[in-house]
């Protein structure tokens, strides 16, 4: 995990955070509407100093040795415009798209490994993570996470025909949804236990995705916050005037970046 310290500036830095859009290679009409809204968020991001993509932006991405699957052109084009506007793009890979990290590094200048890191924005030390494996989830997610994040799993995945891996990812995508009330309660309970036992001291704000459930909790001078996820509802985070806020893209006024 790295620690990034941008150059100080009299102006407080601004940032947009988004995760879990789970865009497919072949979007249906409902998803096309979500893509259009995401493109609007990218237009807003052009006014920010930083854009953080916290994993599972793409529902399936696996770089085989000699080719990359076609798709995501509208999303990548929108990100091109964000970069052209001078916004720094950061990418933390999720369990669905960690293997996009190399491509994102070459095209947008983000970290080549796509791993969690700590960044200082203004007076805040912010750790950005996707969140898979942090609070625990179900066997399906853990299986896919092992396949794309461990050396043995990667070798196995590369040995499979692309259509097999893609089919498994499509099935897994069907399990991605917003948490029920009971699931959300258990999730927050796990987060509370994790916070109570956390011994990390290099951050005061952690922002995560993966859980598809918006929540925020603090322990002493540390705060853990989870994004709702763009897949279930257009939720995102904004850092402005030295403060972080969870917002709803449809219901809340757009921030003045």
matplotlib code that plots the C-alpha trace (Angstrom):
import matplotlib.pyplot as plt

x = [0.0, 1.4, 1.0, 0.5, 1.0, -0.2, 1.5, 0.0, -2.2, -4.0, -7.2, -8.7, -8.6, -11.8, -12.6, -15.4, -15.6, -17.7, -17.8, -19.8, -21.4, -20.9, -21.2, -21.6, -20.0, -23.5, -25.7, -29.5, -31.7, -31.9, -28.2, -27.8, -29.7, -27.3, -24.4, -25.8, -26.1, -22.5, -21.3, -23.0, -21.1, -17.9, -18.8, -19.0, -15.7, -14.0, -14.4, -12.7, -9.0, -9.4, -11.6, -11.5, -12.9, -13.2, -13.6, -16.2, -16.7, -16.6, -18.5, -16.0, -12.4, -9.7, -6.5, -5.5, -1.9, -2.7, -6.1, -8.6, -12.4, -14.2, -16.7, -17.1, -16.4, -18.8, -17.4, -13.8, -14.5, -16.0, -12.9, -10.8, -12.6, -12.0, -8.3, -8.2, -9.8, -6.8, -8.5, -6.2, -7.8, -7.2, -8.3, -8.6, -9.5, -12.5, -13.0, -14.6, -12.1, -8.7, -7.2, -8.1, -5.4, -2.7, -4.9, -6.1, -2.5, -1.5, -4.5, -5.1, -2.0, -3.5, -1.5, -0.3, -1.3, -4.8, -4.3, -5.6, -3.6, -3.6, -3.7, -3.6, -6.2, -6.0, -5.8, -7.4, -5.5, -7.8, -7.5, -9.3, -10.2, -12.7, -13.5, -13.7, -12.3, -12.4, -15.7, -16.2, -19.0, -20.2, -18.4, -19.1, -17.4, -14.5, -14.1, -14.0, -11.7, -9.2, -9.3, -8.4, -6.2, -3.9, -1.1, -2.5, -6.0, -4.7, -2.9, -6.1, -8.2, -5.8, -6.1, -9.9, -11.6, -12.7, -16.3, -16.2, -14.7, -17.2, -20.1, -19.0, -18.7, -22.2, -23.6, -21.8, -23.1, -26.6, -25.7, -24.7, -27.5, -28.4, -28.4, -31.7, -32.4, -31.1, -28.0, -27.3, -27.6, -25.2, -22.8, -22.7, -22.2, -19.1, -17.9, -18.2, -16.2, -13.6, -13.3, -13.1, -10.1, -8.4, -4.8, -4.0, -2.9, -2.0, -5.5, -8.4, -11.0, -11.5, -13.7, -14.8, -17.3, -18.2, -21.0, -23.7, -24.9, -24.3, -23.2, -20.7, -19.3, -16.5, -14.2, -12.1, -10.5, -11.1, -14.2, -15.2, -17.7, -19.2, -20.5, -24.0, -22.8, -23.8, -25.3, -28.2, -28.7, -26.6, -24.7, -21.3, -19.0, -17.6, -14.7, -15.1, -14.0, -12.1, -15.1, -16.4, -20.1, -22.2, -24.6, -27.4, -26.9, -30.6, -31.9, -29.1, -28.1, -24.8, -21.8, -20.2, -16.7]
y = [0.0, 3.4, 6.8, 9.7, 13.3, 15.8, 19.2, 21.6, 24.4, 27.3, 26.0, 23.0, 20.0, 18.6, 15.0, 12.7, 9.1, 6.4, 2.6, -0.5, 0.6, -3.0, -1.9, -4.8, -5.3, -5.5, -3.2, -3.5, -0.4, 0.0, -0.1, 2.3, 4.9, 4.3, 4.8, 8.1, 9.2, 8.0, 10.1, 13.1, 12.4, 12.3, 15.8, 17.0, 15.2, 17.4, 20.3, 18.3, 17.9, 14.1, 11.3, 8.1, 4.9, 2.4, -0.8, -2.8, 0.0, -2.7, -5.9, -8.0, -7.1, -9.7, -9.0, -12.0, -12.1, -11.2, -9.4, -7.3, -7.8, -5.1, -2.8, 0.1, 2.6, 5.3, 5.0, 5.1, 8.1, 9.9, 9.2, 10.5, 13.8, 13.8, 13.3, 16.0, 18.5, 18.0, 15.9, 13.2, 9.8, 7.1, 3.5, 0.9, -2.5, -4.4, -8.2, -7.8, -5.4, -5.5, -6.6, -3.3, -1.7, -2.0, -0.6, 2.3, 3.1, 3.3, 5.3, 7.5, 7.4, 5.7, 3.3, 0.2, -2.2, -0.9, -1.6, 0.4, 3.4, 6.4, 9.9, 13.3, 15.8, 19.0, 18.0, 14.6, 11.3, 9.2, 5.5, 4.3, 0.6, -1.4, -3.4, -7.1, -9.2, -6.4, -7.2, -10.7, -11.6, -14.8, -17.7, -16.5, -13.2, -14.8, -17.4, -14.8, -12.6, -15.4, -16.1, -12.6, -11.5, -14.4, -15.8, -19.3, -18.0, -15.8, -18.7, -20.7, -17.9, -17.4, -21.1, -20.9, -20.0, -16.3, -17.3, -19.5, -16.8, -14.3, -16.6, -17.0, -13.3, -12.8, -15.2, -13.5, -10.2, -11.5, -11.7, -8.1, -6.1, -3.7, -5.2, -6.1, -4.5, -7.6, -7.9, -4.2, -4.6, -7.5, -5.7, -2.7, -5.0, -6.5, -3.0, -2.0, -5.0, -4.3, -0.7, -1.7, -4.0, -1.8, -1.1, 1.0, 4.5, 6.0, 7.3, 9.1, 8.5, 5.2, 5.2, 1.9, 0.3, -3.3, -3.7, -1.9, -0.2, 3.3, 3.8, 5.7, 5.1, 6.4, 5.2, 7.8, 10.0, 7.4, 7.2, 4.4, 5.3, 3.1, 4.2, 3.1, 2.0, 3.2, -0.2, 0.0, 3.7, 6.7, 7.2, 8.8, 10.8, 14.2, 15.8, 19.6, 22.3, 19.7, 17.6, 14.3, 13.9, 11.0, 12.2, 10.9, 12.0, 12.0, 13.7, 15.9, 19.2, 19.0, 20.3, 23.5, 22.3]
z = [0.0, -1.0, 0.7, -1.7, -0.7, -3.3, -3.4, -1.0, -2.3, -0.7, -2.3, -0.6, -3.0, -4.3, -5.2, -6.4, -5.3, -7.0, -6.9, -8.0, -11.2, -12.6, -16.2, -18.6, -22.0, -23.5, -21.5, -21.6, -21.8, -18.1, -17.8, -20.7, -18.6, -15.7, -18.1, -19.2, -15.6, -15.0, -17.9, -16.3, -13.1, -15.2, -16.5, -12.9, -12.2, -14.8, -12.3, -9.5, -8.7, -8.2, -9.3, -7.4, -9.0, -6.1, -7.9, -9.8, -12.2, -14.9, -14.2, -16.1, -17.1, -17.5, -19.5, -21.4, -22.7, -26.3, -26.3, -24.3, -24.6, -26.5, -24.8, -22.4, -25.1, -23.8, -20.2, -21.3, -23.6, -20.6, -18.5, -21.4, -21.0, -17.3, -17.8, -20.5, -18.1, -15.8, -13.1, -11.6, -11.9, -9.3, -9.8, -7.0, -8.5, -7.3, -7.4, -10.8, -12.4, -10.6, -13.9, -15.5, -13.4, -16.0, -18.7, -16.5, -15.6, -19.3, -20.4, -17.3, -15.2, -12.2, -10.0, -12.1, -9.3, -8.5, -4.8, -1.8, -0.8, 1.5, 0.1, 2.0, 0.8, 2.7, 6.4, 5.9, 5.5, 3.3, 2.7, -0.4, -0.8, -2.8, 0.3, -0.8, 2.0, 4.5, 6.3, 4.9, 2.4, 0.8, -0.8, -4.3, -3.9, -2.0, -4.8, -7.5, -5.5, -5.0, -8.8, -9.8, -6.9, -6.2, -8.4, -8.5, -9.3, -12.1, -13.7, -13.5, -14.9, -17.8, -18.6, -19.0, -22.3, -22.0, -22.5, -19.4, -17.2, -18.6, -17.9, -14.3, -13.9, -15.4, -12.9, -10.1, -11.3, -10.7, -7.0, -6.9, -5.4, -2.6, 0.9, 2.6, 5.9, 7.8, 5.6, 6.1, 9.9, 9.9, 7.6, 9.9, 12.8, 11.1, 10.3, 13.9, 15.0, 12.4, 13.5, 17.2, 16.3, 13.7, 14.6, 11.5, 12.3, 8.9, 8.0, 9.7, 6.9, 5.0, 2.0, 0.6, -1.9, -2.5, 0.0, -2.0, 1.2, 2.3, 5.9, 8.0, 11.5, 13.7, 16.4, 18.0, 15.3, 12.6, 10.3, 8.0, 5.2, 2.5, -0.8, -1.8, -5.2, -8.7, -9.6, -7.1, -6.9, -8.1, -4.9, -4.8, -2.4, -2.7, -0.8, -0.7, 1.7, 3.7, 4.4, 2.9, 2.1, 0.8, -1.9, -4.1, -7.7, -8.4, -5.2, -3.9, -5.4, -7.3, -5.3, -6.4, -7.2]

ax = plt.figure().add_subplot(projection="3d")
ax.plot(x, y, z, "-o")
ax.set_aspect("equal")
plt.show()
